[in-house]
Structure formats: C-alpha cells, structure tokens
Amino acid sequence: MSREGKFAKNVLIISIGTFLPKFASFITLPILTGCLTKAEYGTLDLISVLVSLMLPTVTLQIQTAAFRFLIDVRENEEEIKKIITNIFAFICPTSLLALVIMFFALFSQPVSIRISMCLFFLVDILVNAARQICRGLDMNMHYSLSATISAAGKIVFAVLMVYILKTGLFGTIISLIAASLISLIYILIKTKIHRYIDFGCFDKDKLKEMLHYSWPMVPNSMSGWVMRVSDRFVVTGFMGIAANAVYAVANKIPSLLTLAQTTFTLAWQENASIVSRDEDASEYYSSMFRTIFDIMAGFFGLLIAATPLLFKLLIRGSYDEAYYQIPILFVAILFYTLSTYLGGIYVAYMRSKSVGITTTIAAAINLVTDIGLIKFIGLYAASGSTLISYVFLFIYRAIDVQKIVKVRINLKHFFGVMLFVLLEAVLCYMQIMVLNIINVIFGLAVFFIINRDFINAVRRKINKKLRHKR
C-alpha cells in the first residue's frame, strides 16, 4: 500500500475513535449543563483537568515511547515483549503511589468524590497505555473500537446516573469510570496484550532508553496542558468558578475542530515516523503540510458557519457570554493543528526534547499573557492568550524544524487561506442572521475549492473500490 493510501486508511480508522468520543461529549453536554449546577459543572471540569495533568507526570509519558518504539519492532516478538513488559512494570507502581497522594491532596472534597476520582485516574492510565500499544502494533482498528465503546458507555451511563437517577457530580464520575473500564476490558480481550507481559523480559537498559525518549514529553504535555487549561484556573482564581463554567462551555464547540486535528495527528505520527527513513521525506512532508492545512481550514469554515445553530442546540442555561469566545478559540485551534503537524516530525526523528522546549516556551507566553490581561478584558484574556501562544508555537516550530528536514510552506497560499479564515470568524462573531447565512455559503465554497484535489482523490478511490467489488 502507498504512503498516501496507508495515511488515508489510518485517518479513516482513527476518525471513528476520535469522532464518537467527541460526539458523546456533545450528546451528554445538555444533560450535564442541565442537571448539574454551575458549581458542580465547574468542579467536574477542574477534575478532568487535574487527571489530564497528573497522567503524564506519573507515567513520564512512557506510553508515547510504547507507540514510537513498537513501530520499529513490529516483526520482532521478543522486542515487543520487552517493550510492553517495561511499560507496565513502570506505570503500575508509580500509579498506585500517585493514587495515595491524590486521595490525601483532595482533602476539601467528600470521600466519595476522592475515591471515585482515584479510580477514574487509575483506569484512565491503563486504558491510555493499552491504546498506545495498539497504535504501536498497527492495531488501529482496536484502538478506535475501544474509544467507540467508551463513548457509547459515557452516553448510556450519563443518561442513567445523571439524568434518570439524579446522582449529580458523583454519578457523573462513576459514569466516566464505567465507560473507560469497559473499553479497557475490550482491548485486553481482543488484542491479548497481556500475553506480551513477561517479567522475565524486564530490561533495565531498555527501560532507561524508553524513559530517555519519553521524559521530555512530560514538559511538553504539561506545557500543552498549561496552554489548553491553565486558563480555567486563572479564570476561576480571578473571576470565580461560575465564570470557569462559561469558559468551559465556550471550548465545547471549537473542540469539534480539535476532533479533526486529533484524527490527522494520530495518523500522521505513524506515517511521519515510517517516512523519516526515506530519501524523499522533505518533499513528502511539504506536500502533506499543505494537504492537512487545507483540510483543517476547510473544516474550520464549515464548523464556524454552523456555530450559531450548534450553540442554540447544544448549550442549556445562561451561557450566552461563552459565544463570543468561540471564534477566537477556533482560530487558536487551527494554529495548534499546524504546530502538532510539525511536532509529528519531531517525533519521527525522535527529537522529543525539541517538542518539550517549543511547547514550554509557548506555555509560558500563554500563562503570562492570561494573568496580565484578565483583570482588564475578562474572559477574552483566556481565549486571546491561547490564540497568541498557539500562533507563536506554530511559527517557532516552522522555523526550528528546518534544522531537521526542509518543510516548504507556500506563503502566498497560506496567507490567502488565512484571510478567508479570519473573515469567517468575524462574520460568526457578529451574530446577524443574514451574515450567518452568507457564512454558511462562504464556508462550503471555501471547503470545496481548497480541497477539490483531495475530494477528487477520495472520490476516485471510492469509485475504484466499488468497481472492484462488482
């Protein structure tokens, strides 16, 4: 199969595992915003943030090493055993220690919330490690199906625990635990990852090698966390937990663009790593940059045009202020997508330190800007600082990555498309019915014009498959 075909196949498979979890979050959003108080919803958001912060710290991101190291040894069962055994030999004891610390650190919360949070944290670590192993072993279908099962579980359990039984915040966390646990059980049954765990294969030198690769990903993940969600803590500290709930809601619709970004990034990391050994890597990376930029800009146009309708359908309660943050966050996520594409090249060449350094600098810019402006412009400081940091991250990496491999960017095309992107954001912000309709037409036109080659290629591929079946 060609590199492009392999990439397209992975995009299709992984999209299942990224779309449905986001779809589940949108299905459950009206339930959570309608059944939880603002304080409960704000607390839930902070709990999710805390778990996303602690996971990379406790595991030293060794699950990222699982993905990258397994790609190179897919045909070597002994090496596979060694890698997977080392992963679980490391994360199991460190996770248990973290659970004890977490339980006592959350002294302000009721015991039931503390215990449920600890369980959620443990299951989340295990299921994330198992999914990265699936990706490393080219089991992307099981990766996606496990995420699909988790998404379906979240919807079912949220309806049961929160909407029907009215169990509030505690029931919400239990729903998350149950969904992730079922997903983990599926992976273990289908992939039989446990058969690769043989503590006789434990290799201290291999563990050191993996940790040497993975630990720079910790500041990267932490810095990424700062850029994504430190805004929530700043907003909570300066404006209160109700304002944090408003900002959390503002991020929900732009996260649909993150869905497309996540899909392409996960598929891209594998292709970038495999192609790094080829002589034409520079040409391939340059071509793929334009393809992904055009696709993401096209999705941006479609989603931002649909935002006025999506906001009315999905958001319940007094969250009108959240709407005005959405266009800014959309543009921010577009730049984040481009920076993660370049980050995939760092991963391909095992330059994990470069990933950490670039993200750390961007995170510092985000935090300083946010704190410096929030007293003056309120929530706009949070969304604005996110945009500024992601723009910086993209520019920094676009220059820095040239030291590894030449990635050519057509600046005339880039700025031309960005002009359309900013115009659509302005039209969305104005909230005028006629302009909303124009924006829909505009978004559709831009999507099909800049992606016509990609759409035609997909159409030809589908037609070829259909003819082959006949």
C-alpha positions in Angstrom: 0.0 0.0 0.0 1.3 3.5 -0.8 2.2 6.0 1.9 -0.8 8.1 1.0 -3.1 5.1 1.0 -1.8 4.0 4.4 -2.3 7.5 5.7 -5.8 7.7 4.3 -6.7 4.3 5.7 -5.4 5.3 9.2 -7.2 8.6 9.0 -10.5 6.7 8.3 -10.0 4.1 11.1 -8.8 6.6 13.7 -11.6 9.1 12.8 -14.0 6.5 14.2 -12.2 6.5 17.5 -11.9 10.3 17.7 -15.3 11.4 16.3 -17.5 9.2 18.5 -15.9 10.3 21.9 -16.4 13.9 20.9 -19.9 13.1 19.7 -20.6 11.6 23.1 -19.4 14.7 24.9 -21.8 16.8 22.8 -24.7 14.4 23.5 -24.0 14.5 27.2 -23.4 18.2 27.3 -27.1 19.2 27.5 -27.6 16.6 30.2 -24.6 17.8 32.3 -25.3 21.5 31.9 -29.0 20.9 32.6 -28.7 18.5 35.6 -25.5 19.8 37.3 -25.3 23.2 39.0 -22.7 25.7 37.6 -20.5 24.9 40.7 -20.8 21.1 40.0 -20.0 21.5 36.3 -17.1 23.8 37.0 -15.8 21.2 39.6 -16.2 18.4 37.0 -14.2 20.4 34.5 -11.4 21.0 37.0 -11.4 17.3 37.9 -10.9 16.4 34.2 -8.1 18.9 34.0 -6.4 17.5 37.1 -6.4 14.0 35.8 -5.0 15.2 32.4 -2.3 17.0 34.3 -1.3 14.1 36.6 -1.3 11.3 34.0 1.8 12.4 32.0 3.6 13.4 35.2 3.1 10.0 36.9 3.8 7.9 33.8 6.6 10.1 32.5 4.8 9.7 29.2 6.3 6.2 28.7 3.1 5.3 26.8 4.4 7.7 24.0 7.6 5.6 23.9 5.4 2.5 23.5 4.0 3.8 20.3 7.3 5.1 18.8 9.5 2.1 19.8 6.9 -0.5 18.8 6.7 0.9 15.2 10.3 -0.2 14.6 10.0 -3.7 16.0 6.6 -4.9 14.8 8.1 -8.1 13.4 10.2 -8.9 16.5 8.1 -10.6 19.2 11.0 -10.6 21.8 11.5 -6.9 21.4 7.7 -6.4 21.6 7.5 -8.3 24.9 10.5 -6.4 26.3 8.9 -3.0 25.5 5.4 -3.8 26.8 6.7 -5.5 29.9 8.8 -2.5 30.8 5.8 -0.2 30.3 3.6 -2.0 32.8 6.5 -2.7 35.2 6.9 1.1 35.4 3.4 2.6 35.3 1.7 0.1 37.8 3.8 1.0 40.9 4.0 4.7 40.1 0.3 4.9 39.5 -0.5 3.3 42.9 1.7 5.8 44.6 0.1 8.7 42.8 -3.4 7.4 43.9 -2.4 7.6 47.6 -1.1 11.2 47.1 -4.2 12.2 45.2 -6.5 10.9 47.8 -5.0 13.0 50.6 -4.4 16.0 48.4 -8.1 16.3 47.7 -9.0 16.8 51.3 -11.5 19.5 50.5 -13.7 17.0 48.5 -16.1 14.4 50.1 -14.6 10.9 50.5 -16.9 9.5 47.8 -15.6 12.1 45.2 -12.0 11.4 46.2 -12.3 7.6 45.9 -14.1 7.9 42.6 -11.5 10.3 41.2 -8.7 8.0 42.2 -10.4 5.1 40.4 -11.0 7.2 37.3 -7.3 8.2 37.3 -6.1 4.6 37.5 -8.4 3.3 34.8 -7.5 6.2 32.6 -3.8 5.5 32.8 -4.3 1.8 32.0 -6.6 2.4 29.0 -4.3 5.1 27.6 -1.3 2.8 27.8 -3.2 0.0 26.2 -4.4 2.2 23.3 -0.8 3.5 22.6 0.4 -0.1 22.5 -2.4 -0.9 20.0 -1.2 2.0 17.8 2.4 0.9 18.0 1.4 -2.6 16.9 -0.6 -1.3 14.0 -3.9 -2.3 15.7 -5.6 1.0 14.9 -9.0 -0.7 14.5 -8.9 -1.9 18.1 -7.7 1.5 19.2 -10.8 3.1 17.5 -13.3 0.5 18.6 -12.2 0.8 22.3 -12.7 4.6 22.1 -16.1 4.0 20.5 -17.1 1.6 23.3 -16.0 4.2 25.8 -18.0 6.9 24.0 -21.2 4.8 23.9 -20.7 3.9 27.6 -20.5 7.6 28.6 -23.8 8.4 26.9 -25.6 5.4 28.4 -24.2 5.9 31.9 -24.7 9.6 31.9 -28.4 9.2 31.0 -28.8 6.6 33.7 -26.8 8.1 36.5 -27.2 11.8 35.9 -30.5 12.3 34.1 -32.6 9.5 35.5 -31.1 8.8 38.9 -30.1 12.4 39.6 -26.8 11.4 41.3 -25.1 14.7 40.4 -21.3 15.0 40.3 -20.6 11.7 41.9 -22.7 9.8 39.4 -21.0 11.7 36.6 -17.6 10.5 37.7 -18.9 6.9 38.1 -20.2 7.1 34.5 -16.7 8.0 33.3 -15.1 5.2 35.2 -17.6 2.6 34.0 -17.2 3.6 30.3 -13.4 3.6 30.5 -13.3 0.2 32.3 -15.5 -1.5 29.6 -13.2 0.0 27.0 -10.1 -1.4 28.8 -11.7 -4.9 29.1 -12.4 -4.8 25.3 -8.8 -4.1 24.5 -7.4 -6.8 26.8 -9.8 -9.4 25.3 -9.3 -8.5 21.6 -5.6 -7.7 21.5 -4.4 -10.1 24.2 -1.8 -7.5 25.2 -1.3 -9.4 28.5 0.4 -12.2 26.6 3.3 -9.9 25.9 3.8 -9.2 29.6 6.6 -11.4 30.8 8.6 -10.0 33.7 11.5 -12.3 32.7 11.9 -9.9 29.8 12.3 -6.9 32.0 15.3 -5.0 30.8 16.6 -2.0 32.9 18.6 -0.7 30.0 15.6 -0.8 27.6 13.5 1.0 30.3 16.2 3.7 30.6 16.2 4.1 26.8 12.5 4.5 26.7 12.4 6.9 29.6 15.2 8.9 28.0 12.9 9.3 24.9 9.6 9.9 26.9 10.5 12.1 29.8 11.0 15.3 27.6 7.3 14.7 26.6 6.3 15.4 30.2 7.2 19.1 30.0 5.6 19.1 26.5 2.4 17.6 27.9 2.5 19.8 31.0 3.1 22.9 28.8 0.3 21.7 26.4 -1.9 21.4 29.5 -1.0 24.9 30.5 -1.9 26.3 27.1 -5.2 24.3 27.0 -6.5 24.6 30.5 -4.4 26.8 32.8 -6.9 29.5 31.5 -9.5 27.6 33.5 -7.6 28.0 36.8 -6.8 31.7 36.1 -10.4 32.4 35.3 -11.5 30.5 38.4 -9.0 32.4 40.6 -9.8 35.9 39.3 -13.5 35.5 38.2 -14.9 32.6 40.1 -16.0 29.0 39.3 -19.1 30.1 37.5 -17.0 32.0 35.0 -14.9 28.9 34.6 -18.1 27.0 33.7 -18.8 29.7 31.0 -15.3 29.3 29.6 -15.5 25.5 29.6 -18.7 25.7 27.6 -17.1 28.1 25.2 -14.5 25.4 24.4 -17.0 22.7 23.6 -17.9 23.7 20.0 -14.3 24.6 19.0 -13.3 21.2 20.3 -15.0 19.7 17.2 -12.1 21.2 15.2 -9.8 19.5 17.7 -11.5 16.3 16.7 -10.3 16.6 13.1 -6.9 17.7 14.4 -6.6 14.7 16.7 -7.5 12.3 13.9 -4.9 13.6 11.5 -2.2 14.0 14.1 -2.6 10.4 15.3 -2.5 9.0 11.7 0.3 11.5 10.8 2.7 10.5 13.6 2.8 6.9 12.3 3.3 7.9 8.7 5.9 10.6 9.6 7.9 8.1 11.6 7.9 5.5 8.8 8.7 8.0 6.1 11.6 9.6 8.1 13.9 6.8 6.7 13.0 7.6 3.0 15.1 9.8 0.7 12.1 12.0 -0.4 11.0 12.7 3.2 11.3 16.5 2.7 9.0 16.6 -0.4 6.5 14.3 1.3 6.4 16.4 4.5 5.9 19.6 2.5 3.1 18.1 0.4 1.4 16.8 3.5 1.6 20.1 5.3 -0.4 21.8 2.5 -2.9 18.9 2.4 -3.6 19.0 6.2 -3.7 22.8 6.3 -6.3 22.9 3.6 -8.4 20.2 5.1 -8.3 21.8 8.6 -9.0 25.2 7.2 -12.0 23.7 5.3 -13.3 22.1 8.5 -12.8 25.4 10.3 -15.1 27.2 7.7 -17.8 24.6 8.0 -17.9 24.5 11.8 -17.7 28.2 12.4 -20.5 28.7 9.9 -22.6 26.2 11.9 -21.7 27.6 15.3 -24.8 29.9 15.8 -27.0 26.8 15.3 -24.9 24.4 17.3 -24.7 26.8 20.2 -28.5 27.1 20.4 -29.0 23.3 20.1 -26.3 22.1 22.5 -26.0 24.7 25.2 -28.6 24.9 28.0 -28.6 27.5 30.8 -27.3 31.1 31.0 -24.1 30.7 29.0 -24.6 33.4 26.3 -21.3 35.1 27.2 -19.5 31.9 26.1 -20.5 32.5 22.4 -18.1 35.5 22.0 -15.1 33.4 22.9 -15.8 30.8 20.3 -14.4 32.5 17.1 -11.1 33.3 18.8 -10.8 29.7 20.1 -11.5 28.3 16.6 -8.6 30.3 15.1 -6.3 29.2 18.0 -7.1 25.5 17.4 -6.3 25.9 13.7 -2.8 27.1 14.6 -2.5 24.4 17.2 -3.2 21.8 14.5 -0.4 23.1 12.3 2.0 23.1 15.2 1.1 19.5 16.0 1.8 18.5 12.4 5.3 19.9 12.8 5.5 18.1 16.2 4.9 14.8 14.4 8.2 15.4 12.5 10.0 15.8 15.8 8.5 12.5 17.0 9.5 10.8 13.7 13.2 11.8 14.2 13.0 11.1 18.0 13.7 14.8 18.8 11.4 14.7 21.9 13.4 17.4 23.6 12.5 19.8 20.8 8.9 19.0 21.3 9.2 19.9 25.0 11.2 23.1 24.6 8.9 24.6 22.0 5.8 23.8 23.9 7.2 25.1 27.2 8.1 28.5 25.7 4.6 28.8 24.2 3.0 27.8 27.6 4.9 30.5 29.4 3.7 33.1 26.9 0.1 31.8 27.4 0.2 32.0 31.2 1.9 35.4 31.4 -0.5 36.9 28.9 -3.5 35.4 30.6 -2.6 36.7 34.1 -1.5 40.1 32.8 -4.8 40.8 30.9 -7.6 39.0 32.7 -8.3 42.0 35.1 -8.7 44.2 32.1 -10.6 42.2 29.5 -12.0 39.3 31.5 -12.6 36.0 29.6 -11.1 37.5 26.4 -7.7 37.2 28.2 -8.2 33.4 28.4 -9.1 32.9 24.7 -6.7 35.6 23.5 -3.7 34.2 25.3 -4.5 30.8 23.9 -4.5 32.2 20.4 -1.3 34.1 20.9 0.6 31.1 22.3 -0.5 28.8 19.5 0.5 31.3 16.8 3.9 31.5 18.4 4.2 27.7 18.7 3.5 27.3 15.0 5.9 30.0 13.9 8.7 28.7 16.2 8.3 25.1 15.1 8.0 26.1 11.4 11.5 27.7 11.7 13.1 25.2 14.1 12.0 22.0 12.2 14.0 23.2 9.2 17.2 22.2 11.1 16.0 18.5 10.9 14.3 18.4 7.5 13.2 21.0 5.0 9.5 21.6 5.0 8.5 24.1 2.4 5.4 26.2 3.0 3.7 28.2 0.2 3.3 31.5 2.0 1.1 33.0 -0.7 -1.4 30.1 -0.4 -1.1 30.1 3.4 -1.9 33.8 3.9 -4.6 33.7 1.3 -6.5 30.9 3.1 -5.9 32.5 6.5 -7.6 35.7 5.2 -10.7 33.7 4.4 -10.5 32.0 7.9 -10.3 35.4 9.7 -13.2 36.8 7.7 -15.4 33.8 8.6 -14.5 34.3 12.3 -15.6 37.9 12.1 -18.9 37.0 10.4 -19.6 34.4 13.1 -18.8 36.9 15.9 -21.3 39.5 14.7 -24.4 37.2 15.2 -26.5 38.7 12.4 -28.9 36.2 10.6 -28.1 37.4 7.0 -24.4 37.2 7.7 -24.8 33.8 9.3 -26.4 32.6 6.0 -23.6 34.2 4.0 -21.1 32.5 6.2 -22.6 29.0 5.6 -22.4 29.6 1.8 -18.9 31.0 2.2 -17.7 28.1 4.3 -19.0 25.5 1.9 -17.4 27.2 -1.0 -14.0 27.6 0.6 -14.0 24.0 1.8 -14.7 22.5 -1.7 -12.4 25.0 -3.5 -9.3 24.5 -1.5 -9.9 20.7 -1.0 -11.0 19.9 -4.6 -7.9 17.8 -5.3 -8.3 15.8 -2.1 -12.0 15.3 -2.6 -11.5 14.1 -6.2 -8.8 11.7 -5.0 -11.2 10.3 -2.3 -14.0 10.0 -4.9 -11.8 8.2 -7.3 -10.6 5.8 -4.6 -14.2 5.0 -3.6 -15.3 4.5 -7.2 -12.3 2.2 -7.7 -13.3 0.1 -4.7 -16.9 -0.1 -5.9 -15.9 -1.2 -9.4 -13.6 -3.8 -7.8 -16.4 -5.2 -5.8 -18.6 -5.5 -8.8 
